[in-house]
Amino acid sequence: MIPTQDEVRQEQTAEIRRRQKARATIMAVLMGALVILIFAVSIAKIRAGMPHG
């Protein structure tokens, strides 16, 4: 059976949405990692500037 044009469009739209969701998830993970990295560097700088004792 040959898929209708509407079915093909729905499949293409679903594939685009899956790719967008995957890209959004990757970006969220990368942004979260950047926040954690900046936080860790800030803590390290604060600790380095404090007197030991």
C-alpha positions as CSV (number, residue, x, y, z in Angstrom):
1,M,0.0,0.0,0.0
2,I,1.4,3.4,-0.9
3,P,1.2,6.0,1.9
4,T,-0.9,9.0,1.3
5,Q,0.7,12.5,1.2
6,D,-0.9,13.3,4.6
7,E,0.6,10.2,6.1
8,V,4.0,11.1,4.7
9,R,3.7,14.6,6.1
10,Q,2.8,13.3,9.5
11,E,5.8,11.0,9.5
12,Q,8.1,13.8,8.5
13,T,6.6,16.1,11.2
14,A,7.1,13.4,13.8
15,E,10.7,12.9,12.8
16,I,11.4,16.7,12.9
17,R,9.8,16.8,16.4
18,R,12.0,13.9,17.6
19,R,15.1,15.6,16.3
20,Q,14.1,18.9,17.9
21,K,13.5,17.1,21.2
22,A,16.9,15.3,21.1
23,R,18.7,18.6,20.3
24,A,16.9,20.4,23.1
25,T,17.9,17.6,25.5
26,I,21.5,17.8,24.5
27,M,21.5,21.6,24.9
28,A,19.9,21.4,28.3
29,V,22.6,18.9,29.5
30,L,25.4,21.1,28.1
31,M,24.0,24.2,29.7
32,G,23.7,22.4,33.0
33,A,27.3,21.2,32.7
34,L,28.4,24.7,32.0
35,V,26.6,26.0,35.1
36,I,28.2,23.3,37.3
37,L,31.6,24.1,35.8
38,I,31.3,27.8,36.5
39,F,30.0,27.1,40.0
40,A,33.0,24.8,40.7
41,V,35.5,27.3,39.4
42,S,33.9,30.0,41.6
43,I,34.1,27.9,44.7
44,A,37.7,27.0,44.0
45,K,38.5,30.8,43.6
46,I,36.7,31.6,46.8
47,R,38.6,28.9,48.7
48,A,41.9,29.9,47.3
49,G,41.4,33.5,48.4
50,M,40.5,32.6,52.0
51,P,43.2,32.3,54.7
52,H,44.1,28.8,55.8
53,G,43.5,28.1,59.4
